Amino acid sequence: MIPSSFNRVHIDYDALRHNYVLLRKNAKESSFLAMVKADAYGHGMVECSRVLEANGCRIFGVAELREAVLLRQSGITSAIYSMIGFDHKDAGCFCEFDITPLAYDVPSLEALSRAAVKSGKNLSVHLKVDTGMNRLGVYLEGLQDLLDNVKRLPGLQLGGLASHFSCADDRESSSTSESLARFAEFQDIGSGESSLMYHIANSGGTLYFPESRCDMVRCGISLYGYYPEGRKNVEKEGLQPVMSFTTRVLQVKTVPAGSGVSYGHTYITERPTVLAVLPVGYEDGFSRRLSNCGEVLIRGKRAKIRGRVCMNLCMADVTDIDGVAAGDEVVVLGSMGKERITADEIAARIDTISYEVLCMIGNNNER
Ligand SMILES: *Cc1c(COP(=O)(O)O)cnc(C)c1O
């Protein structure tokens, strides 16, 4: 038997379900795509998709084709969209595994057509259009050519037009309405085609710009319990964080005032200090940038990280917490007693967003 790690990521499927129900309601008449790329933002693509599918979710989105195939092989029967293109030699997978491609150029359409003809199937393709993100997708002037090619190429059928917002996490930004207006121009060009599905809204669009929901919304971060703009507190009636991350105290030691802690002695104790050595480091997704600024929960109280975070270890100051002993549970992400550390809190300390914190922790530890 292989021993398990001290560190463990816990996934709260009740919270996932709660978020799904809340967002599903929010999306009103629109279809709902659950974004489960990056192993469901570190929460486990297969497990989360099973829970969501069991609760009525019928469309899933991933980034790469490889993820889509893995998801299909796990037994998910709902629609799966692969969002970011593919290696043309793999085009056959879309037919074999019944996956919906997003295409943004003619060579991809030709590869998809060859694959569709070969397999004798009709492949529904969505086109990715650029409404101001300046990431993947065609601009307005390129759309007609793609539409003509979908018509011309055998085995292809146009399923919809997709775009993506760059600033929908910011309710004040005018960029979302500008993108939406541009998307309407694409829709005008596409209006000659029958029953296309138009989709552009991510979590920000779904939550803050109701007019952007179109035929389908694509929610990622909000499913996992976080608001796209980041929020200080978790609200009772709102989204619920799904992931928590715990470890255990390895050793407790008392050092005199004036002692340097960890590599480089970047922290010098100002008083006799009790340190808890924790088996968590940057290899576990606990960023080295949390050196001298991170906090964890021990015995329901906050303890500051002292000195540099190492690859597999770090030290927390437990001088003001009574009775800490080796083996005590430590919460790195999540709640304990009245305290809670969110991915937004960690993200703010290291100048990133909850998305990255969840991926770093979730994808580097046993769940
Ligand atoms: C990641 C992603 C989403 C989901 O974004 P969230 O902000 O996590 O809701 C939607 N659409 C596309 C194309 C994406 O890449």
Ligand as a Chemical Component Dictionary entry (heavy atoms), coordinates in Angstrom:
data_LIG
# 
_chem_comp.id                   LIG 
_chem_comp.type                 NON-POLYMER 
_chem_comp.pdbx_formal_charge   0 
_chem_comp.three_letter_code    LIG 
# 
loop_
_chem_comp_atom.comp_id 
_chem_comp_atom.atom_id 
_chem_comp_atom.alt_atom_id 
_chem_comp_atom.type_symbol 
_chem_comp_atom.charge 
_chem_comp_atom.model_Cartn_x 
_chem_comp_atom.model_Cartn_y 
_chem_comp_atom.model_Cartn_z 
_chem_comp_atom.pdbx_ordinal 
LIG C1 C1 C 0 -12.754 29.481 -18.734 1  
LIG C2 C2 C 0 -13.791 29.885 -19.693 2  
LIG C3 C3 C 0 -15.103 30.155 -19.268 3  
LIG C4 C4 C 0 -15.516 30.192 -17.828 4  
LIG O1 O1 O 0 -15.026 31.358 -17.214 5  
LIG P1 P1 P 0 -15.339 31.689 -15.677 6  
LIG O2 O2 O 0 -14.882 33.070 -15.500 7  
LIG O3 O3 O 0 -14.534 30.719 -14.880 8  
LIG O4 O4 O 0 -16.794 31.495 -15.484 9  
LIG C5 C5 C 0 -16.046 30.413 -20.254 10 
LIG N1 N1 N 0 -15.711 30.422 -21.560 11 
LIG C6 C6 C 0 -14.448 30.191 -21.993 12 
LIG C7 C7 C 0 -14.128 30.237 -23.444 13 
LIG C8 C8 C 0 -13.449 29.937 -21.068 14 
LIG O5 O5 O 0 -12.191 29.731 -21.493 15 
# 
loop_
_chem_comp_bond.comp_id 
_chem_comp_bond.atom_id_1 
_chem_comp_bond.atom_id_2 
_chem_comp_bond.value_order 
_chem_comp_bond.pdbx_ordinal 
LIG C1 C2 SING 1  
LIG C2 C3 SING 2  
LIG C2 C8 DOUB 3  
LIG C3 C4 SING 4  
LIG C3 C5 DOUB 5  
LIG C4 O1 SING 6  
LIG O1 P1 SING 7  
LIG P1 O2 DOUB 8  
LIG P1 O3 SING 9  
LIG P1 O4 SING 10 
LIG C5 N1 SING 11 
LIG N1 C6 DOUB 12 
LIG C6 C7 SING 13 
LIG C6 C8 SING 14 
LIG C8 O5 SING 15 
# 
